[in-house]
């Protein structure tokens, strides 16, 4: 179906219904735009486990009227690293406010944003195909065979953005070579931890665990300059977790 009728209401098409796309769509709606969010997946879903929202992100969500709801699904915590012996690493250049953030589950945040945008404004199983610019509008062609005329097209479709590839051909996503992360959310009651702990370990590994708002535990380990991966994901993670018991190399030492 072609949408060609021009009105005084400005229209924006946002490609991608992840956290960035939905937040953008909500901000545009509050600015007076009619918003269409297109998502190629058949459902709203979020990749990953948890997400840390720092003060600047929370200020945006407050301005969009979602601050209280977001805090209800998050756990306030701090980013403070320890050494393998459990001693707190000192960072006098940062104050307490620089370490505080809100840990939220990505899927729950995505659902909250989708509800705020309005599911009637989200087109699922609808992928971006192409666009054509005109003097007074942009025409967006979608996988369903239809087009949408809009004043604004925003690509929020991830690292491998189809919108970016069409806008600036030959600019693939940049890979962070050798940087890998393993994450998990352990359900409430499965494990009990007395507090949050993030550790700076050996072999450029860091990780640990933090408690979430509902009693779950968010666990992670990552490594910079990782050797080639071998074994299952569980085996890969277990290999790196061992390095959290080793002291980190001094910053002055060459690698």
SEKEMAR-672673 format. One record per residue (C-alpha): residue in three letters; x negated, y, z. Coordinates in nm, 4 decimals, decimal comma, always signed. Layout:
BEGIN
aa Ala xx X yy Y zz Z
...
END
This chain:
BEGIN
aa Unk xx +0,0000 yy +0,0000 zz +0,0000
aa Unk xx -0,1351 yy +0,3443 zz -0,0926
aa Unk xx -0,0895 yy +0,6260 zz +0,1536
aa Unk xx -0,1038 yy +0,9458 zz -0,0519
aa Unk xx +0,1287 yy +1,1862 zz +0,1226
aa Unk xx -0,0620 yy +1,4875 zz +0,2550
aa Unk xx +0,0669 yy +1,6576 zz +0,5669
aa Unk xx -0,0596 yy +1,9269 zz +0,7994
aa Unk xx -0,1667 yy +1,6547 zz +1,0436
aa Unk xx -0,5299 yy +1,5607 zz +1,0048
aa Unk xx -0,6050 yy +1,1917 zz +0,9625
aa Unk xx -0,9158 yy +0,9960 zz +1,0555
aa Unk xx -1,0077 yy +0,6402 zz +0,9650
aa Unk xx -1,2418 yy +0,4635 zz +1,2072
aa Unk xx -1,4049 yy +0,1418 zz +1,0902
aa Unk xx -1,4706 yy -0,0931 zz +1,3826
aa Unk xx -1,2631 yy -0,1551 zz +1,6953
aa Unk xx -1,5477 yy -0,2059 zz +1,9362
aa Unk xx -1,6149 yy +0,0179 zz +2,2344
aa Unk xx -1,7613 yy +0,2977 zz +2,0205
aa Unk xx -1,4887 yy +0,2851 zz +1,7564
aa Unk xx -1,2034 yy +0,2788 zz +2,0061
aa Unk xx -1,3523 yy +0,5578 zz +2,2184
aa Unk xx -1,3971 yy +0,7663 zz +1,9035
aa Unk xx -1,0408 yy +0,6946 zz +1,7961
aa Unk xx -0,9068 yy +0,7973 zz +2,1357
aa Unk xx -1,1087 yy +1,1207 zz +2,1336
aa Unk xx -0,9823 yy +1,2058 zz +1,7857
aa Unk xx -0,6211 yy +1,1387 zz +1,8854
aa Unk xx -0,6592 yy +1,3749 zz +2,1784
aa Unk xx -0,8013 yy +1,6316 zz +1,9357
aa Unk xx -0,4838 yy +1,6119 zz +1,7265
aa Unk xx -0,5817 yy +1,3618 zz +1,4586
aa Unk xx -0,3652 yy +1,0813 zz +1,3325
aa Unk xx -0,5998 yy +0,7834 zz +1,3735
aa Unk xx -0,6216 yy +0,4503 zz +1,1943
aa Unk xx -0,8753 yy +0,2057 zz +1,3436
aa Unk xx -0,9635 yy -0,0855 zz +1,1147
aa Unk xx -1,1143 yy -0,4056 zz +1,2522
aa Unk xx -1,2166 yy -0,6957 zz +1,0301
aa Unk xx -1,1771 yy -0,9536 zz +1,3083
aa Unk xx -0,8311 yy -1,0985 zz +1,3664
aa Unk xx -0,8308 yy -0,9832 zz +1,7287
aa Unk xx -0,9818 yy -0,7233 zz +1,9606
aa Unk xx -1,2928 yy -0,8756 zz +2,1091
aa Unk xx -1,6245 yy -0,7661 zz +2,2526
aa Unk xx -1,9627 yy -0,9306 zz +2,2173
aa Unk xx -2,1820 yy -0,9584 zz +2,5226
aa Unk xx -2,1195 yy -0,9881 zz +2,8927
aa Unk xx -2,1299 yy -0,6627 zz +3,0888
aa Unk xx -2,2092 yy -0,3010 zz +3,0177
aa Unk xx -2,3596 yy -0,0330 zz +3,2384
aa Unk xx -2,1855 yy +0,3052 zz +3,2202
aa Unk xx -2,4041 yy +0,5894 zz +3,3396
aa Unk xx -2,2924 yy +0,9349 zz +3,4508
aa Unk xx -2,2775 yy +1,0805 zz +3,0990
aa Unk xx -2,0535 yy +0,7979 zz +2,9714
aa Unk xx -1,8260 yy +0,8226 zz +3,2747
aa Unk xx -1,7941 yy +1,1985 zz +3,2190
aa Unk xx -1,6652 yy +1,1302 zz +2,8668
aa Unk xx -1,4157 yy +0,8712 zz +2,9905
aa Unk xx -1,3005 yy +1,1126 zz +3,2608
aa Unk xx -1,2403 yy +1,3766 zz +2,9941
aa Unk xx -1,0385 yy +1,1229 zz +2,7931
aa Unk xx -0,8215 yy +1,0493 zz +3,0956
aa Unk xx -0,9496 yy +0,6944 zz +3,1525
aa Unk xx -1,1999 yy +0,7481 zz +3,4314
aa Unk xx -0,9821 yy +0,6112 zz +3,7103
aa Unk xx -0,8795 yy +0,3033 zz +3,5104
aa Unk xx -1,2376 yy +0,2292 zz +3,4102
aa Unk xx -1,3595 yy +0,2570 zz +3,7685
aa Unk xx -1,0881 yy +0,0095 zz +3,8692
aa Unk xx -1,2495 yy -0,2580 zz +3,6491
aa Unk xx -1,6097 yy -0,1715 zz +3,7372
aa Unk xx -1,8533 yy -0,2160 zz +4,0221
aa Unk xx -2,0770 yy +0,0761 zz +4,1281
aa Unk xx -2,4375 yy -0,0352 zz +4,1456
aa Unk xx -2,7935 yy +0,0936 zz +4,1095
aa Unk xx -3,0779 yy +0,0176 zz +3,8733
aa Unk xx -3,3711 yy -0,0390 zz +4,1071
aa Unk xx -3,6449 yy -0,2868 zz +4,0185
aa Unk xx -3,8287 yy -0,5135 zz +4,2620
aa Unk xx -4,1509 yy -0,7076 zz +4,2308
aa Unk xx -4,1450 yy -1,0909 zz +4,2517
aa Unk xx -4,2065 yy -1,0689 zz +4,6277
aa Unk xx -3,8870 yy -0,8684 zz +4,6701
aa Unk xx -4,0592 yy -0,5369 zz +4,7397
aa Unk xx -3,8890 yy -0,2329 zz +4,5924
aa Unk xx -4,0886 yy -0,0631 zz +4,3182
aa Unk xx -4,1170 yy +0,3052 zz +4,3936
aa Unk xx -4,0209 yy +0,5653 zz +4,1326
aa Unk xx -4,0360 yy +0,9045 zz +4,3069
aa Unk xx -3,9708 yy +1,0900 zz +3,9817
aa Unk xx -3,6097 yy +0,9637 zz +3,9910
aa Unk xx -3,3491 yy +1,0617 zz +4,2473
aa Unk xx -3,0619 yy +0,8426 zz +4,3764
aa Unk xx -2,8182 yy +0,9897 zz +4,1230
aa Unk xx -3,0455 yy +0,8762 zz +3,8372
aa Unk xx -3,0130 yy +0,5120 zz +3,9404
aa Unk xx -2,6379 yy +0,4856 zz +3,9889
aa Unk xx -2,4094 yy +0,3421 zz +3,7229
aa Unk xx -2,0862 yy +0,1468 zz +3,6844
aa Unk xx -2,1026 yy -0,2169 zz +3,5704
aa Unk xx -1,7980 yy -0,3204 zz +3,3667
aa Unk xx -1,7057 yy -0,6284 zz +3,1681
aa Unk xx -1,7204 yy -0,5465 zz +2,7964
aa Unk xx -1,4025 yy -0,7355 zz +2,7042
aa Unk xx -1,1987 yy -0,5682 zz +2,9793
aa Unk xx -1,3259 yy -0,2252 zz +2,8729
aa Unk xx -1,2428 yy -0,3024 zz +2,5103
aa Unk xx -0,8884 yy -0,4044 zz +2,6057
aa Unk xx -0,8419 yy -0,0889 zz +2,8117
aa Unk xx -0,9559 yy +0,1318 zz +2,5243
aa Unk xx -0,7339 yy -0,0529 zz +2,2745
aa Unk xx -0,4311 yy +0,0043 zz +2,4971
aa Unk xx -0,5167 yy +0,3740 zz +2,5210
aa Unk xx -0,5588 yy +0,4129 zz +2,1447
aa Unk xx -0,2345 yy +0,2252 zz +2,0868
aa Unk xx -0,2180 yy -0,1130 zz +1,9168
aa Unk xx +0,0096 yy +0,0368 zz +1,6535
aa Unk xx -0,2866 yy +0,2464 zz +1,5386
aa Unk xx -0,5200 yy -0,0533 zz +1,5024
aa Unk xx -0,5247 yy -0,2701 zz +1,1898
aa Unk xx -0,6694 yy -0,6142 zz +1,2598
aa Unk xx -0,8129 yy -0,8483 zz +0,9947
aa Unk xx -0,8765 yy -0,5392 zz +0,7835
aa Unk xx -1,2300 yy -0,4850 zz +0,6570
aa Unk xx -1,3845 yy -0,1790 zz +0,4944
aa Unk xx -1,4607 yy -0,2177 zz +0,1234
aa Unk xx -1,5531 yy +0,1242 zz -0,0148
aa Unk xx -1,4737 yy +0,4932 zz -0,0096
aa Unk xx -1,4467 yy +0,7802 zz -0,2573
aa Unk xx -1,4975 yy +1,1437 zz -0,1656
aa Unk xx -1,2794 yy +1,4228 zz -0,3060
aa Unk xx -1,2814 yy +1,7959 zz -0,2463
aa Unk xx -1,0063 yy +1,7788 zz +0,0125
aa Unk xx -1,0124 yy +1,4193 zz +0,1371
aa Unk xx -1,1823 yy +1,0827 zz +0,1441
aa Unk xx -1,0056 yy +0,7745 zz +0,0082
aa Unk xx -1,0899 yy +0,4574 zz +0,1980
aa Unk xx -1,0437 yy +0,1214 zz +0,0266
aa Unk xx -0,9693 yy -0,1734 zz +0,2545
aa Unk xx -0,9899 yy -0,5497 zz +0,2154
aa Unk xx -0,6123 yy -0,5867 zz +0,2191
aa Unk xx -0,6085 yy -0,4161 zz -0,1211
aa Unk xx -0,4697 yy -0,0865 zz +0,0009
aa Unk xx -0,6173 yy +0,2583 zz +0,0415
aa Unk xx -0,5887 yy +0,5291 zz +0,3042
aa Unk xx -0,6414 yy +0,8982 zz +0,2396
aa Unk xx -0,8041 yy +1,0777 zz +0,5300
aa Unk xx -0,9845 yy +1,3934 zz +0,6293
aa Unk xx -1,2546 yy +1,1971 zz +0,8065
aa Unk xx -1,4132 yy +0,8512 zz +0,7777
aa Unk xx -1,6220 yy +0,7195 zz +1,0681
aa Unk xx -1,8327 yy +0,4064 zz +1,0558
aa Unk xx -1,8432 yy +0,2399 zz +1,3982
aa Unk xx -1,8880 yy -0,1085 zz +1,2582
aa Unk xx -2,2059 yy -0,2126 zz +1,4326
aa Unk xx -2,5708 yy -0,2592 zz +1,3495
aa Unk xx -2,4900 yy -0,4128 zz +1,0111
aa Unk xx -2,2516 yy -0,1304 zz +0,9195
aa Unk xx -2,0804 yy -0,1609 zz +0,5820
aa Unk xx -2,0015 yy +0,2106 zz +0,5938
aa Unk xx -2,3689 yy +0,2988 zz +0,6409
aa Unk xx -2,4722 yy +0,0673 zz +0,3574
aa Unk xx -2,2249 yy +0,2426 zz +0,1262
aa Unk xx -2,3253 yy +0,5906 zz +0,2455
aa Unk xx -2,7034 yy +0,5307 zz +0,2493
aa Unk xx -2,7806 yy +0,2186 zz +0,0419
aa Unk xx -3,0877 yy +0,0173 zz +0,1315
aa Unk xx -3,0882 yy +0,1018 zz +0,5035
aa Unk xx -3,0423 yy -0,2314 zz +0,6826
aa Unk xx -3,0328 yy -0,2638 zz +1,0591
aa Unk xx -3,3720 yy -0,2422 zz +1,2271
aa Unk xx -3,4775 yy -0,5501 zz +1,4160
aa Unk xx -3,6428 yy -0,5183 zz +1,7560
aa Unk xx -3,8943 yy -0,7891 zz +1,6746
aa Unk xx -3,9868 yy -1,0060 zz +1,9685
aa Unk xx -3,7309 yy -0,8554 zz +2,2081
aa Unk xx -3,4730 yy -1,1096 zz +2,3237
aa Unk xx -3,2147 yy -1,1138 zz +2,6027
aa Unk xx -3,0156 yy -1,3934 zz +2,7662
aa Unk xx -2,7057 yy -1,3010 zz +2,9680
aa Unk xx -2,4195 yy -1,4711 zz +3,1478
aa Unk xx -2,1271 yy -1,3923 zz +3,3765
aa Unk xx -2,0772 yy -1,6475 zz +3,6542
aa Unk xx -1,7130 yy -1,6727 zz +3,7706
aa Unk xx -1,6119 yy -1,5713 zz +4,1249
aa Unk xx -1,6983 yy -1,8384 zz +4,3793
aa Unk xx -1,9444 yy -2,0239 zz +4,1587
aa Unk xx -2,2432 yy -1,8616 zz +4,3282
aa Unk xx -2,2814 yy -1,6191 zz +4,6172
aa Unk xx -2,5569 yy -1,3582 zz +4,6222
aa Unk xx -2,6223 yy -1,1208 zz +4,9129
aa Unk xx -2,6997 yy -0,8207 zz +4,6952
aa Unk xx -2,8052 yy -0,6959 zz +4,3553
aa Unk xx -3,1606 yy -0,7740 zz +4,2472
aa Unk xx -3,3504 yy -0,6721 zz +3,9322
aa Unk xx -3,7078 yy -0,7905 zz +3,9024
aa Unk xx -4,0028 yy -0,6777 zz +3,6928
aa Unk xx -4,1977 yy -0,9981 zz +3,6296
aa Unk xx -4,4857 yy -1,1337 zz +3,4283
aa Unk xx -4,5221 yy -1,1840 zz +3,0536
aa Unk xx -4,3185 yy -0,8668 zz +2,9964
aa Unk xx -4,0054 yy -1,0317 zz +3,1391
aa Unk xx -3,7454 yy -0,8617 zz +3,3546
aa Unk xx -3,4101 yy -0,9729 zz +3,4847
aa Unk xx -3,2041 yy -1,0662 zz +3,7847
aa Unk xx -2,8406 yy -1,0433 zz +3,8894
aa Unk xx -2,5793 yy -0,7906 zz +3,9953
aa Unk xx -2,2312 yy -0,8365 zz +4,1418
aa Unk xx -1,9281 yy -0,7236 zz +3,9440
aa Unk xx -1,6027 yy -0,5727 zz +4,0704
aa Unk xx -1,4122 yy -0,9041 zz +4,0842
aa Unk xx -1,6702 yy -1,1183 zz +4,2649
aa Unk xx -1,8380 yy -1,2474 zz +3,9499
aa Unk xx -2,2153 yy -1,2316 zz +3,9115
aa Unk xx -2,3802 yy -1,0877 zz +3,6020
aa Unk xx -2,7120 yy -1,2632 zz +3,5336
aa Unk xx -2,9738 yy -1,1649 zz +3,2782
aa Unk xx -3,3336 yy -1,2113 zz +3,1726
aa Unk xx -3,5107 yy -1,0497 zz +2,8790
aa Unk xx -3,8582 yy -1,0457 zz +2,7327
aa Unk xx -4,0549 yy -0,8056 zz +2,5171
aa Unk xx -4,3138 yy -0,9388 zz +2,2693
aa Unk xx -4,1621 yy -1,2838 zz +2,3024
aa Unk xx -4,3277 yy -1,5787 zz +2,1283
aa Unk xx -4,1144 yy -1,7660 zz +1,8713
aa Unk xx -3,8036 yy -1,9169 zz +2,0297
aa Unk xx -3,7844 yy -2,2917 zz +2,0789
aa Unk xx -3,5301 yy -2,5195 zz +2,2438
aa Unk xx -3,1705 yy -2,4484 zz +2,3372
aa Unk xx -3,0611 yy -2,1075 zz +2,4661
aa Unk xx -3,0518 yy -2,2481 zz +2,8170
aa Unk xx -3,4088 yy -2,3765 zz +2,7806
aa Unk xx -3,5223 yy -2,0431 zz +2,6372
aa Unk xx -3,3695 yy -1,8534 zz +2,9299
aa Unk xx -3,5098 yy -2,0938 zz +3,1902
aa Unk xx -3,8584 yy -2,0532 zz +3,0444
aa Unk xx -3,8404 yy -1,6749 zz +3,0809
aa Unk xx -3,6794 yy -1,6864 zz +3,4248
aa Unk xx -3,9941 yy -1,8533 zz +3,5607
aa Unk xx -4,1890 yy -1,5374 zz +3,4760
aa Unk xx -3,9716 yy -1,3392 zz +3,7209
aa Unk xx -4,1713 yy -1,5109 zz +3,9958
aa Unk xx -4,4981 yy -1,3737 zz +3,8536
aa Unk xx -4,6379 yy -1,0232 zz +3,9056
aa Unk xx -4,6143 yy -0,7815 zz +3,6152
aa Unk xx -4,9351 yy -0,6800 zz +3,4422
aa Unk xx -5,0570 yy -0,3310 zz +3,5469
aa Unk xx -4,9431 yy -0,0595 zz +3,3093
aa Unk xx -5,3063 yy +0,0338 zz +3,2377
aa Unk xx -5,4004 yy -0,3114 zz +3,1160
aa Unk xx -5,4093 yy -0,3645 zz +2,7366
aa Unk xx -5,1944 yy -0,6356 zz +2,5855
END
